[in-house]
Amino acid sequence: MIGYANSMKTSIIPNRFISNFFRCGITGWCLEILFTALGALRRREMQLVGHTSLWMFPIYGCAALFQPLFWLIRKCSVIVRGIIYALCIFAGEYLSGKYLCGRSLCPWNYSRHKWHIKGLIRLDFLPFWFAAGLLFERILTPRSDV
């Protein structure tokens, strides 16, 4: 019986991660489409076309890797948690962008914007990544019924 329980735990964890990976990937895609459509609104392009790239799905999906971090910093204030998440997202965006640029596949280039770092991240996106990190925390953290 104990062997069965242990095998159940090991099979549940990968399934939960895969489920969370898909939840984060889809959430990220939807957020990006909304964000780019709002950019179109700002430019008065009333078709409100939003877009993303297939490459972005696994990048956003990797937010599922943050789940252990949520538990480590759960007692910190919202401000501290949001800043930590934003910094982690900047790191992920930079590393994934560097990897994709090395293969001429990167779907973004921030070089023409003022607050960019090597065209891979935009520091002025900190508030958006702050909020996205807290959203991913909310999506991935089970609620207690207490």
C-alpha positions as CSV (number, residue, x, y, z in Angstrom):
1,M,0.0,0.0,0.0
2,I,2.8,2.4,0.8
3,G,4.5,1.7,-2.5
4,Y,1.2,2.5,-4.3
5,A,0.9,5.8,-2.4
6,N,4.4,6.8,-3.3
7,S,3.9,6.0,-6.9
8,M,0.7,8.1,-6.9
9,K,2.6,11.1,-5.5
10,T,5.2,10.8,-8.2
11,S,2.6,10.5,-11.0
12,I,0.5,13.4,-9.6
13,I,3.4,15.9,-9.5
14,P,4.3,15.7,-13.2
15,N,0.6,15.8,-14.2
16,R,0.1,18.9,-12.0
17,F,3.1,20.6,-13.5
18,I,1.9,19.8,-17.0
19,S,-1.5,21.1,-16.2
20,N,0.0,24.3,-14.7
21,F,2.3,24.7,-17.6
22,F,-0.7,24.7,-20.0
23,R,-2.7,27.0,-17.7
24,C,0.2,29.5,-17.6
25,G,0.9,29.2,-21.4
26,I,-2.7,29.9,-22.3
27,T,-3.0,32.7,-19.7
28,G,0.2,34.3,-21.1
29,W,-1.1,34.0,-24.7
30,C,-4.4,35.7,-23.7
31,L,-2.7,38.4,-21.8
32,E,-0.3,39.1,-24.7
33,I,-3.2,39.3,-27.2
34,L,-5.1,41.7,-25.0
35,F,-2.0,43.8,-24.4
36,T,-1.1,44.1,-28.1
37,A,-4.8,44.8,-28.9
38,L,-4.8,47.6,-26.4
39,G,-1.6,48.9,-28.0
40,A,-3.6,49.0,-31.3
41,L,-6.3,51.0,-29.5
42,R,-3.7,53.5,-28.3
43,R,-2.6,53.9,-32.0
44,R,-6.3,54.3,-32.9
45,E,-6.3,51.1,-35.0
46,M,-9.9,50.3,-34.2
47,Q,-9.8,46.7,-35.5
48,L,-8.0,46.0,-32.2
49,V,-5.9,43.2,-33.6
50,G,-3.9,41.5,-30.9
51,H,-1.1,39.0,-31.7
52,T,1.4,36.6,-30.2
53,S,3.8,33.9,-31.4
54,L,3.7,30.2,-31.0
55,W,7.1,30.5,-29.3
56,M,5.5,32.4,-26.5
57,F,3.4,29.5,-25.3
58,P,6.3,27.6,-23.7
59,I,7.9,30.8,-22.4
60,Y,4.7,31.7,-20.6
61,G,4.2,28.1,-19.6
62,C,7.5,28.2,-17.7
63,A,5.7,30.4,-15.2
64,A,4.6,27.1,-13.7
65,L,8.2,26.7,-12.5
66,F,7.5,29.6,-10.1
67,Q,5.2,27.6,-7.9
68,P,8.0,26.6,-5.4
69,L,8.9,30.3,-5.2
70,F,5.3,31.2,-4.3
71,W,5.6,29.0,-1.1
72,L,9.0,30.5,-0.2
73,I,7.9,34.1,-0.3
74,R,4.2,33.7,0.6
75,K,4.6,35.7,3.8
76,C,6.2,38.7,2.1
77,S,4.2,41.7,1.3
78,V,2.5,42.0,-2.1
79,I,5.0,44.7,-3.2
80,V,8.0,42.4,-2.4
81,R,6.4,39.4,-4.1
82,G,5.4,41.4,-7.2
83,I,9.0,42.8,-7.5
84,I,10.5,39.4,-7.1
85,Y,8.1,38.0,-9.8
86,A,8.9,40.8,-12.1
87,L,12.6,40.3,-11.8
88,C,12.2,36.6,-12.4
89,I,10.1,37.3,-15.5
90,F,12.7,39.8,-16.7
91,A,15.4,37.1,-16.3
92,G,13.2,34.5,-18.2
93,E,12.4,37.0,-20.9
94,Y,16.1,37.9,-21.3
95,L,17.3,34.3,-21.4
96,S,14.6,33.0,-23.7
97,G,15.0,36.0,-26.0
98,K,18.8,35.5,-26.1
99,Y,18.3,31.8,-27.0
100,L,15.7,32.6,-29.7
101,C,17.8,35.5,-31.1
102,G,20.7,33.1,-31.5
103,R,18.5,31.1,-33.8
104,S,16.9,34.1,-35.5
105,L,13.5,33.1,-34.0
106,C,12.8,35.9,-31.4
107,P,9.4,37.3,-32.0
108,W,10.2,40.6,-30.2
109,N,12.7,43.3,-30.5
110,Y,12.6,46.2,-28.1
111,S,15.6,48.0,-29.5
112,R,13.6,51.0,-30.7
113,H,12.2,51.6,-27.2
114,K,13.9,53.8,-24.6
115,W,14.2,51.5,-21.6
116,H,15.4,48.3,-23.3
117,I,18.3,46.1,-22.4
118,K,19.9,44.6,-25.5
119,G,16.5,44.7,-27.2
120,L,15.4,41.7,-25.1
121,I,13.6,43.3,-22.2
122,R,11.9,46.6,-21.5
123,L,12.4,48.0,-18.0
124,D,9.2,50.1,-18.4
125,F,7.3,46.8,-18.5
126,L,8.1,46.2,-14.8
127,P,4.5,47.1,-13.7
128,F,3.0,44.7,-16.2
129,W,5.4,41.8,-15.1
130,F,4.7,42.7,-11.5
131,A,0.9,42.2,-12.1
132,A,1.5,39.1,-14.3
133,G,3.6,37.5,-11.6
134,L,0.8,38.1,-9.0
135,L,-1.8,36.7,-11.5
136,F,0.3,33.6,-12.0
137,E,0.6,33.2,-8.2
138,R,-3.2,33.4,-8.0
139,I,-3.7,30.9,-10.7
140,L,-1.2,28.4,-9.3
141,T,-1.7,28.7,-5.6
142,P,-4.5,26.5,-4.2
143,R,-7.0,28.3,-2.0
144,S,-7.8,27.1,1.5
145,D,-11.4,27.0,2.5
146,V,-10.5,28.4,6.0
